[in-house]
Amino acid sequence: MPVVLAVVAALGALATGCGKSHDEAKPAARPGPTASPPRPAATAGADDDLDPAHLPKGWSLVAWPLDHDVPIFAESAPDDEAGGEAGGGSGARATAAPSTSPPTGAAAQMATRTLTNPNAQGAPLALLVEHYDADWLRVSLPVRPNGTSGWIRRAGVQLGATPFSLAVDRASHVLTVFKDGKPVRAYPVGIGTGSTPTPAGRFYLAELLKPASPAGPWGPYAFGLSGFSDVVTTFNGADGIIGLHGTNQPERVGTDVSMGCIRLRNEDITELADLLPVGTPITIT
């Protein structure tokens, strides 16, 4: 089962459609860079020389920063003028093509923002790696707007790799689990309603939280995604984070029911919490 850390954080940070409760939750994130791997196939704190271009098919690289403050350089944000969609339409938002060349000169000296580690929920900061360089990593950022990426320095970062990825088909209400690029499991899900849709795009599992009451609206586990609602900007004092979690209304799984979160039956989210490491990419279409 997932490692449960001692830090306590409010689950209200999972903001969209997860319920009105203010239950407390403990981070139950997959082990960080100093912990043991959950299983041989999905390692945290892996070989420092891992390169996304050389990983097996279907694998993704995850960065675990070791420092408390993580400066971000040379961000690339979505370009709404390039045909992107706001508001969770049928396709992912278009993004300005991020550079595959690491920042140099002034861009390498001036940070655009700083991320804290642990994150606001008390879980270790994990960043999905998009491009690898000897001294720099371009990573997907768990910030608004969805699809934003930026560069972090390679020093002070430990790397891990995951063979898993997820795909959510909103039309069919199905979440598919892939391992090594091949589908291995599928689960019915509830998604956002027409006025509060689950956004499309490519995100990753940024944290894993364990609610105080498994019988509550989030069920026994809740993954926080790196993405945010395009409609709900505040909820329970947080920023509209999209969650992947259980539910106390299993009869509504398979329907448009939430304010943007993705709901699973409790037995299904428990299975995924035991299977998937934080950092696993998820594509929503």
N, C-alpha and C positions, 0 to 999 in steps of 0.2 A: 504494500500500500504506500501512498505518497508519504514523504517525510513531512511531519508537522513541526513547524518552527514555533518558538516561544512568543514571538512578537504578535500583538493583537491589533487588528485594524477593522474599521467599519466596513461592512459589506455594502452599505449604501453607495460606495464608490462605483459598484457595477450599476450603472445608472438607468439603463433603458429597459423598462418593462419587466424588471425582475421582481417587482412587488413593492409594497409600501413599507415593509418591515424594516426596522433599524437593528436587526440582529447583529451581534458582534461576530466576527469571523477571524480565524487564524490563517495566515499564509500556509498553504500546504504545497508549495511549489516543488517541482522536480528539483533534485539536488543541484546546488550551485557548484562553482568550480572547485570547491574544496571537499565536496562530499563524494561518496562512492557512487558509481554509475548505477542506474536502476536496473540495467540488464546489459549484457555484452553488446547488443545490437544498437543501443542508444546511449552514447557516452557523454558525460559532462566532465570537463577537464581533460579533454582528449589531446592528441598529438598537436603540438604547437605549429606544425608545418602543414596542417590541413589547408587545402585550397579547394574552393567550390568547383573549379574546373576539373579537378582530379577525383572528386567524390564519386562513389558508385551511383548508378542511375536512381533517381528518386530521392537521394539524400540531400539534406540542407545543413548549412553551417550556422552555428549559433555562437554569439559572443557574450561572455559573462564579464563585464567590467569589474575590476577589483577595487577601484577607487570610489570614494563617496561621491565626488563630483565628476561628471563625465562631460567634458566640453564637446560640442558638436560644431563641425566646420562645413562650409560650402553646401548648404542645404539645397535640395531640389524639391519644390512643392508642385502639386498638381496644377496644370494649366487649363483653366476652365474655357479659355478661348480656343483650345485645340480640339473641340468637339467633346469634351468631357461632360459627364452628367452629374448634376447635383441632385440630392434628394432620393438616392437609392433606386435609380431607374433599372432598366433591364440589363445593362452592361456596366462594367467597371469604368470609373472615371478615367479619362485620359490624363497622362502625366507628361510634363516636360521631360524630355529624355535626359536622365541624369548622366553626368560625365563618368566615364570609366577611368579617367585619369585623376589621381589624388590631387588635392589642393596644393598650390605652390604660392610663393610670395606672400602678399598681404592676406590672401584667403586662408593660408595655413597658419596665420598668426592671430586672427580675430575670430573667436567663437561666435556663432549665431545664437546659441542658447546653451544652457547647462542642464543635464538631467541628473537627478539625485539617485543615489543607490544606497540602501534599498529604495523602492519606489514609494509612492504616496500610500499604498496599501500595506507597506512593510515587507514586501516580497523582494527577493534579489532581482536586480535589473537584468533582463535578457534582451538581446537585440539580434534580429535575423540578418545574417550577412548576405548582401547582394553582390559585392565585388571585393576581392582580396588583393592586397598589395603588401609588399614586404614591410612597409612602415604604416600603412593606412588600411582601414576597412570601411567600405560604404555599407551602411546598415539601414534597414527599414526602421522608422522612428514611431514610437507609440504616442503620436501627437496629432493635433489637428493642423491642417486638413489631412484627411485620409490619403495615403499614398506618398506622404513626405518621406524623403530619405536624406541622409547626411553622412559625413565622413567622421570617423573617430580614429584616434591614434592607436596603432597596433600594440604599443607598449602598455602594460597594465591591463591587458585583456587576456582571459583564458578562453579557449575555444572548445566547443563540443559539436557533435554531429547527430542528426536524427534521421532515420530511414523513413519516417512517417510524414504524411501530408494528408490534409482534409479537403473535401469539396462539398459545399452546400448548394443544392439545386432548390431554389426557392419555389419554382413552379411545381415540382414534384414533392416538396417537403421531405427531402432525403439528404442525410449526411453520409458521405462515403469516406471510409478510411483507406488510404493507400499505404502500402509498405513496399519499398524498393520500386516505386512507380507502378505497382499493380494493386487493383482493388482487392481488399481482403474482408471488409465488413461494411454493412450499411445499416443505418438507423433512421426511423421516422423522427421528424423534428417539427416543432412549432416555430413560427417566424413572426415578424412584425406585421401589423395590420396595414391597410392601405394608407392611412394617415400617418402612421409611424413605422415606415418600412425598415426592414433589415437592410443595411447598405450593401451594395455590391462592391467587390474589390478583392485585392490580395492582402491578407493580414497574417498575423501569427498569434499563437497562444502566449500571451505576455506574462501570465501569472496563474497560479492555481490557489483558490481559497477554499477553506473548509468552514461552512456556516455552523453557528452554534447549535442550531436545531435542524437535523436532517429532514424533519417533517414540515419545514417552512417553505416559502415560495421559491427558494433557490435549490431545494433538495440538499443532498449530502455534499455536493461539490459544485464549484463554479469556477470555470476558467474565465479570466478577463482577457479579451482580445486587444490587439494593438489598434483597433479601429473604433470609430465613434459614430453615433447617430448623426445623420444629416439634418434631422428635424428636432430632436430633443437635445438641447445644449446644456441643461442643468437638471439634475435629479438627485434628491437627498444630499444636496450640497456638493455634488461632484459634476463631472464634465460630460456625461452622456456616453460612458464607455459601453461598448457592446459586450455582452457576456454569453457564454456557452455553459448552460447549467441545467440542473434538475428542476423538478416542479412538484407542487402538491396538487396539481390538476392534470393528472396523466391522460384523462379523457380528452383534453384539448390539444395534446400533441398531434401533429399532422394538420393543424389548421393555422390560419392567420390570427394570432392571439396576443402577441406581445407588443411592447413599445419599441421593439428593435432587437431584443435579445433572441437567442436561439435556445429553445427549450427541448430537453430530452426526458424520457422516462428515467426515474431515479436509478434503476438497475443498469441503464445504459450509460449514464454519466459516471457511475461508479466504475464501470468497466473501462471507460476511456481515461478516467483519472489514474487508474492503475497502469494503463498502457502507454499514454502519450507523455513525452517530456515537454516541459515549457520550451518555447521556441519553435514548435511544430507549425509549419505554414498552413494557412487555411484560405481557400479561394471561395468566394460567395458569388454566384451568378444568378 
